[in-house]
Amino acid sequence: MADRSLLPAPRLRPSPWEELHTTWLELFYDLVVVVAVTQVAMPLLGSLSGAAISLFFGLFLLVWWVWGGHTVYTTRFETDDTLYVLLAFAQMLAIVGLAVAIPQVGFGNTRGFGIAYLACRLILLVLLARAWYYVVETRQLMRIYLIGFGAGAGIWAASLFVTPPAQFVLWGISLTIDLLTPWVVWGTVLPSSEVNPTHIPERFATFTIIVLGLSVIIIVNSLTSTRIALETAMGAVVGFLITACLWWTYYQHLDRTIGRMHLRSGQPYIYSHFPLQLGIVLIGAGIGRSITANQHAHLSLGTFALLLGGFGAWLVGGFLVHLASQDPKDTERNYYKMTLVYAITASVAIVVALFLYPLLTPLPSLVVLLALIIVHMWFDARQHLTRDVSL
């Protein structure tokens, strides 16, 4: 008979408000995810088209979703048992398979990616099924996830027997079911559904670090793959400053709010990070393309789309993150002030896009983007400074 001390049952964390920090295993998991995220982003540095951007969006969402599902599980349940560790390693191996298969998806070779992604989802289902079996107080919650994610996995499995574009349609249906399932939990009042207000923000902050680090990798690779001149070196410096400002804005907000948020089951906070992190990757790709471009030529439409689209996604995500993490004690007036900050930044960006784009070459475009972000940082800091003084 197996020694049950080696395979203890999963346990619900005693309190969703206990102080909980990222474990060494989670950090290792994140490093594996970095590889997959890098593989997803690199095609943006090559020949750019609407299809390439759409493919990037879909693949990035799928990798993000795998990481997010595992993260939400670890915030609800203790993760020190041997079987969990083995299943986590198995999912990491499947993510490695995703990373290997990602470059082939654009050429229509989707089977390897489909199998690897299905393996990631099935491993999560095994974890959820263990929780359903052993942790009685979570059975209603786990039943929602098992039904929704199980249906999504079943449709994904069926997609392995067809080819694109029908396969992509089934992938979209599967992912839509997956994305909608947690919102059923948001609509219920289950004590076991509440997520930790320090662990979830810390884990999503870690993923934000991943995509910011990817931007730095892109800057270095772009600089080393082209002839270094004054313009390219200055572009790299401005690109790094943009990345640093994105870091500053996000983590200043995190320091103000972590541990104070009442996230319930966490869906608004979790989902709002997708456009924010997507925007950071798009900006990073736009910076890389600007560095390697002919510095005296007009900024290409594709690079402009990455920079402006990334900035827009980052703004939307940042606004939603602010809303989702708003202190319940804040007044309605602060909501209006925060909305005004983002509306002003977006309006300035639209005006710049309409009037300056015909005049922009790569380096000035990065300078303009840096200026927009700094303006936003100033408005954001002023809004919070005013609020702190009034308290």
Secondary structure per residue as TSV (DSSP state, phi and psi in degrees):
chain	resnum	aa	ss	phi	psi
A	1	M	-	360.0	138.3
A	2	A	-	-65.6	143.7
A	3	D	-	-74.6	109.8
A	4	R	T	-67.9	-16.4
A	5	S	T	-67.7	-22.9
A	6	L	T	-83.8	-23.3
A	7	L	S	-128.5	64.3
A	8	P	-	-66.3	155.8
A	9	A	-	-70.6	149.1
A	10	P	-	-62.9	148.4
A	11	R	-	-129.1	139.0
A	12	L	B	-69.7	138.6
A	13	R	-	-62.7	140.6
A	14	P	S	-59.8	-32.0
A	15	S	-	-149.5	132.2
A	16	P	T	-67.7	-9.4
A	17	W	T	-102.6	4.0
A	18	E	S	-66.9	151.1
A	19	E	-	-72.3	122.1
A	20	L	-	-137.5	129.6
A	21	H	-	-123.7	165.2
A	22	T	-	-61.3	135.1
A	23	T	-	-91.3	167.8
A	24	W	H	-62.6	-36.4
A	25	L	H	-66.0	-39.9
A	26	E	H	-64.1	-38.3
A	27	L	H	-64.5	-40.3
A	28	F	H	-63.1	-42.7
A	29	Y	H	-57.8	-43.5
A	30	D	H	-61.5	-40.1
A	31	L	H	-62.4	-36.3
A	32	V	H	-67.9	-39.8
A	33	V	H	-64.1	-34.0
A	34	V	H	-52.9	-40.5
A	35	V	H	-62.6	-45.3
A	36	A	H	-66.3	-41.6
A	37	V	H	-62.9	-40.2
A	38	T	H	-62.5	-42.7
A	39	Q	H	-62.6	-35.9
A	40	V	H	-67.7	-39.1
A	41	A	H	-81.8	-30.3
A	42	M	G	-58.2	-36.9
A	43	P	G	-59.0	-20.7
A	44	L	G	-66.6	-16.8
A	45	L	G	-86.4	-9.6
A	46	G	S	-97.2	-144.8
A	47	S	S	-66.2	124.6
A	48	L	-	-107.9	135.4
A	49	S	-	-148.3	171.2
A	50	G	H	-60.8	-38.0
A	51	A	H	-65.7	-39.8
A	52	A	H	-64.8	-41.1
A	53	I	H	-67.4	-40.4
A	54	S	H	-63.6	-41.2
A	55	L	H	-64.2	-43.3
A	56	F	H	-58.3	-47.0
A	57	F	H	-57.1	-47.7
A	58	G	H	-65.7	-44.7
A	59	L	H	-68.7	-39.6
A	60	F	H	-62.6	-41.3
A	61	L	H	-62.2	-40.7
A	62	L	H	-66.2	-44.7
A	63	V	H	-64.3	-43.6
A	64	W	H	-59.3	-39.0
A	65	W	H	-69.0	-39.8
A	66	V	H	-59.9	-48.6
A	67	W	H	-62.0	-43.7
A	68	G	H	-64.3	-40.6
A	69	G	H	-61.6	-43.3
A	70	H	H	-65.8	-39.0
A	71	T	H	-65.6	-43.3
A	72	V	H	-65.3	-36.7
A	73	Y	H	-60.4	-47.4
A	74	T	H	-69.2	-19.5
A	75	T	H	-82.3	-17.8
A	76	R	H	-95.9	-30.8
A	77	F	B	-122.8	148.1
A	78	E	-	-63.2	141.6
A	79	T	-	-127.9	39.7
A	80	D	-	-106.4	9.2
A	81	D	S	-90.0	153.4
A	82	T	H	-62.2	-42.7
A	83	L	H	-63.8	-39.8
A	84	Y	H	-60.1	-44.9
A	85	V	H	-59.7	-43.3
A	86	L	H	-64.7	-39.9
A	87	L	H	-68.4	-35.0
A	88	A	H	-64.0	-42.3
A	89	F	H	-64.0	-37.7
A	90	A	H	-63.7	-39.6
A	91	Q	H	-69.4	-35.9
A	92	M	H	-59.8	-41.5
A	93	L	H	-63.2	-38.9
A	94	A	H	-65.1	-36.5
A	95	I	H	-66.2	-37.6
A	96	V	H	-58.6	-41.3
A	97	G	H	-61.3	-40.1
A	98	L	H	-57.3	-47.8
A	99	A	H	-61.1	-40.9
A	100	V	H	-65.9	-37.9
A	101	A	H	-84.5	-18.5
A	102	I	H	-55.7	-46.5
A	103	P	H	-61.4	-23.1
A	104	Q	H	-83.2	-18.7
A	105	V	H	-62.5	-38.7
A	106	G	T	-63.9	-20.8
A	107	F	T	-95.6	6.7
A	108	G	T	89.4	1.5
A	109	N	-	-91.9	87.2
A	110	T	-	-103.5	-7.9
A	111	R	H	-63.1	-44.7
A	112	G	H	-62.1	-43.9
A	113	F	H	-63.8	-43.2
A	114	G	H	-61.1	-41.4
A	115	I	H	-67.3	-43.6
A	116	A	H	-64.2	-42.9
A	117	Y	H	-65.4	-42.4
A	118	L	H	-60.0	-40.4
A	119	A	H	-60.1	-41.6
A	120	C	H	-59.4	-44.2
A	121	R	H	-70.4	-38.0
A	122	L	H	-66.4	-37.1
A	123	I	H	-64.6	-41.7
A	124	L	H	-61.8	-40.1
A	125	L	H	-62.5	-37.7
A	126	V	H	-62.5	-43.8
A	127	L	H	-61.0	-44.6
A	128	L	H	-66.6	-37.0
A	129	A	H	-66.0	-38.8
A	130	R	H	-61.7	-43.0
A	131	A	H	-63.8	-41.7
A	132	W	H	-60.0	-41.0
A	133	Y	H	-71.9	-43.0
A	134	Y	H	-94.2	-31.8
A	135	V	-	-105.9	94.4
A	136	V	G	-60.4	-39.2
A	137	E	G	-68.7	-10.7
A	138	T	G	-104.3	6.0
A	139	R	H	-62.3	-39.3
A	140	Q	H	-64.5	-41.8
A	141	L	H	-65.3	-47.8
A	142	M	H	-65.6	-30.9
A	143	R	H	-62.8	-40.1
A	144	I	H	-60.9	-47.2
A	145	Y	H	-66.4	-42.9
A	146	L	H	-64.6	-39.5
A	147	I	H	-68.2	-50.7
A	148	G	H	-65.6	-52.5
A	149	F	H	-68.4	-32.3
A	150	G	H	-65.2	-41.6
A	151	A	H	-63.6	-42.9
A	152	G	H	-61.3	-42.6
A	153	A	H	-66.1	-36.6
A	154	G	H	-63.9	-43.1
A	155	I	H	-66.4	-38.3
A	156	W	H	-63.2	-41.2
A	157	A	H	-61.2	-39.8
A	158	A	H	-63.9	-30.9
A	159	S	H	-66.3	-19.2
A	160	L	T	-69.1	-13.9
A	161	F	T	-101.6	5.3
A	162	V	S	-127.7	172.0
A	163	T	-	-116.4	162.5
A	164	P	T	-59.9	149.4
A	165	P	T	-84.8	-9.9
A	166	A	H	-60.7	-35.3
A	167	Q	H	-62.8	-41.0
A	168	F	H	-65.2	-33.4
A	169	V	H	-63.3	-45.2
A	170	L	H	-65.6	-37.3
A	171	W	H	-59.9	-43.5
A	172	G	H	-63.2	-41.6
A	173	I	H	-64.7	-44.6
A	174	S	H	-59.7	-47.8
A	175	L	H	-66.9	-36.9
A	176	T	H	-61.3	-43.7
A	177	I	H	-61.4	-43.7
A	178	D	H	-60.3	-45.6
A	179	L	H	-68.4	-31.4
A	180	L	H	-80.6	-28.0
A	181	T	H	-56.0	-47.8
A	182	P	H	-60.9	-24.9
A	183	W	H	-70.8	-20.5
A	184	V	H	-65.6	-38.8
A	185	V	H	-64.9	-40.9
A	186	W	H	-59.3	-32.4
A	187	G	T	-81.1	-3.6
A	188	T	S	-106.6	164.8
A	189	V	-	-116.5	81.2
A	190	L	-	-110.7	122.6
A	191	P	G	-56.1	-34.6
A	192	S	G	-76.6	-7.5
A	193	S	G	-86.3	-13.0
A	194	E	-	-67.6	136.1
A	195	V	-	-102.7	158.6
A	196	N	-	-70.8	128.4
A	197	P	T	-77.8	-3.7
A	198	T	T	-108.0	-37.5
A	199	H	H	-71.0	-46.7
A	200	I	H	-62.5	-49.8
A	201	P	H	-59.5	-39.2
A	202	E	H	-65.3	-40.3
A	203	R	H	-69.2	-41.1
A	204	F	H	-72.8	-26.8
A	205	A	H	-66.7	-33.8
A	206	T	H	-65.4	-41.5
A	207	F	H	-66.4	-34.0
A	208	T	H	-63.8	-38.5
A	209	I	H	-60.6	-39.0
A	210	I	H	-58.9	-48.9
A	211	V	H	-73.2	-30.1
A	212	L	H	-67.5	-40.3
A	213	G	H	-63.6	-35.2
A	214	L	H	-61.8	-38.7
A	215	S	H	-60.8	-40.2
A	216	V	H	-66.1	-40.7
A	217	I	H	-59.5	-44.1
A	218	I	H	-62.6	-41.6
A	219	I	H	-61.3	-46.0
A	220	V	H	-64.8	-46.3
A	221	N	H	-62.4	-40.0
A	222	S	H	-66.0	-39.6
A	223	L	H	-69.1	-36.3
A	224	T	H	-82.5	-12.4
A	225	S	T	-98.3	5.3
A	226	T	S	-135.3	165.1
A	227	R	-	-70.3	124.5
A	228	I	-	-79.7	116.4
A	229	A	-	-125.0	177.7
A	230	L	H	-57.6	-42.8
A	231	E	H	-65.8	-42.5
A	232	T	H	-69.0	-38.5
A	233	A	H	-64.3	-42.2
A	234	M	H	-65.7	-37.6
A	235	G	H	-61.7	-40.1
A	236	A	H	-65.2	-40.7
A	237	V	H	-63.8	-46.7
A	238	V	H	-64.5	-39.2
A	239	G	H	-62.0	-40.8
A	240	F	H	-66.3	-38.9
A	241	L	H	-63.0	-37.9
A	242	I	H	-60.2	-47.7
A	243	T	H	-60.8	-41.6
A	244	A	H	-63.8	-39.0
A	245	C	H	-66.8	-38.5
A	246	L	H	-61.9	-42.1
A	247	W	H	-60.5	-49.0
A	248	W	H	-58.1	-47.5
A	249	T	H	-61.0	-47.0
A	250	Y	H	-66.8	-47.9
A	251	Y	H	-79.0	-23.1
A	252	Q	H	-62.6	-43.9
A	253	H	H	-64.9	-41.7
A	254	L	H	-61.4	-43.5
A	255	D	H	-61.5	-32.7
A	256	R	H	-74.4	-24.9
A	257	T	H	-118.7	-21.3
A	258	I	T	-61.3	134.0
A	259	G	T	85.6	-15.2
A	260	R	T	-100.5	-11.2
A	261	M	-	-80.0	145.1
A	262	H	-	-108.8	97.2
A	263	L	-	-89.6	-10.8
A	264	R	T	51.9	-127.0
A	265	S	T	-85.7	-1.2
A	266	G	-	88.7	-1.6
A	267	Q	H	-57.3	-49.1
A	268	P	H	-58.5	-43.3
A	269	Y	H	-66.5	-43.1
A	270	I	H	-66.1	-51.4
A	271	Y	H	-68.5	-29.4
A	272	S	H	-66.3	-19.4
A	273	H	H	-75.5	-19.8
A	274	F	H	-63.4	-53.5
A	275	P	H	-63.2	-34.6
A	276	L	H	-62.3	-49.0
A	277	Q	H	-73.1	-34.2
A	278	L	H	-59.7	-45.0
A	279	G	H	-60.7	-39.1
A	280	I	H	-62.7	-42.1
A	281	V	H	-65.2	-42.9
A	282	L	H	-63.0	-42.4
A	283	I	H	-61.6	-44.2
A	284	G	H	-59.1	-41.9
A	285	A	H	-66.1	-39.9
A	286	G	H	-63.2	-38.7
A	287	I	H	-62.8	-45.4
A	288	G	H	-60.2	-43.4
A	289	R	H	-67.1	-34.6
A	290	S	H	-67.3	-35.2
A	291	I	H	-67.6	-41.2
A	292	T	H	-86.9	-6.8
A	293	A	S	-75.1	164.1
A	294	N	-	-65.9	114.2
A	295	Q	T	-67.9	-14.2
A	296	H	T	-102.1	-2.7
A	297	A	S	-92.8	160.9
A	298	H	-	-65.1	142.7
A	299	L	-	-59.5	129.1
A	300	S	-	-67.8	153.1
A	301	L	H	-63.0	-38.6
A	302	G	H	-63.3	-44.5
A	303	T	H	-65.7	-41.0
A	304	F	H	-60.7	-40.8
A	305	A	H	-64.3	-39.2
A	306	L	H	-65.8	-45.6
A	307	L	H	-66.0	-49.1
A	308	L	H	-70.7	-44.3
A	309	G	H	-63.3	-40.2
A	310	G	H	-64.1	-42.3
A	311	F	H	-63.1	-41.4
A	312	G	H	-64.5	-44.2
A	313	A	H	-64.2	-39.9
A	314	W	H	-63.0	-41.8
A	315	L	H	-63.4	-47.1
A	316	V	H	-61.1	-47.0
A	317	G	H	-62.0	-42.9
A	318	G	H	-62.2	-40.9
A	319	F	H	-62.3	-44.5
A	320	L	H	-67.9	-37.6
A	321	V	H	-62.4	-42.7
A	322	H	H	-60.0	-44.8
A	323	L	H	-62.5	-43.6
A	324	A	H	-70.1	-25.0
A	325	S	T	-107.6	13.2
A	326	Q	-	-60.5	134.1
A	327	D	-	-62.8	127.5
A	328	P	T	-56.8	-21.8
A	329	K	T	-80.6	-12.6
A	330	D	S	-65.2	149.1
A	331	T	-	-87.5	166.9
A	332	E	H	-61.3	-30.8
A	333	R	H	-60.1	-37.8
A	334	N	H	-67.4	-32.4
A	335	Y	H	-61.6	-44.6
A	336	Y	H	-64.6	-41.2
A	337	K	H	-64.0	-42.0
A	338	M	H	-65.1	-42.4
A	339	T	H	-59.7	-39.6
A	340	L	H	-64.3	-40.4
A	341	V	H	-57.0	-48.6
A	342	Y	H	-72.3	-34.7
A	343	A	H	-65.8	-40.8
A	344	I	H	-63.3	-46.1
A	345	T	H	-60.9	-44.6
A	346	A	H	-64.1	-40.1
A	347	S	H	-64.7	-43.2
A	348	V	H	-61.8	-41.5
A	349	A	H	-63.4	-39.9
A	350	I	H	-65.2	-42.9
A	351	V	H	-62.4	-44.5
A	352	V	H	-60.9	-44.3
A	353	A	H	-61.5	-41.0
A	354	L	H	-73.1	-37.7
A	355	F	H	-101.5	-28.0
A	356	L	H	-98.6	-22.6
A	357	Y	G	-54.0	-44.0
A	358	P	G	-59.5	-17.8
A	359	L	G	-102.5	-7.0
A	360	L	-	-84.9	137.2
A	361	T	-	-108.0	172.3
A	362	P	H	-55.5	-51.2
A	363	L	H	-64.0	-48.7
A	364	P	H	-58.9	-31.6
A	365	S	H	-64.7	-38.7
A	366	L	H	-68.0	-37.8
A	367	V	H	-63.0	-42.5
A	368	V	H	-63.0	-42.7
A	369	L	H	-63.1	-43.3
A	370	L	H	-59.3	-42.6
A	371	A	H	-62.4	-42.4
A	372	L	H	-60.8	-43.4
A	373	I	H	-66.6	-40.1
A	374	I	H	-64.4	-40.7
A	375	V	H	-58.6	-44.9
A	376	H	H	-62.6	-43.7
A	377	M	H	-58.5	-41.0
A	378	W	H	-64.9	-46.7
A	379	F	H	-62.3	-42.4
A	380	D	H	-64.7	-45.8
A	381	A	H	-64.1	-39.7
A	382	R	H	-64.6	-40.6
A	383	Q	H	-62.1	-43.4
A	384	H	H	-73.6	-34.2
A	385	L	H	-63.3	-43.5
A	386	T	H	-61.6	-40.2
A	387	R	H	-67.0	-43.2
A	388	D	H	-63.4	-39.3
A	389	V	H	-65.7	-34.2
A	390	S	H	-77.6	-15.4
A	391	L	-	-75.4	360.0
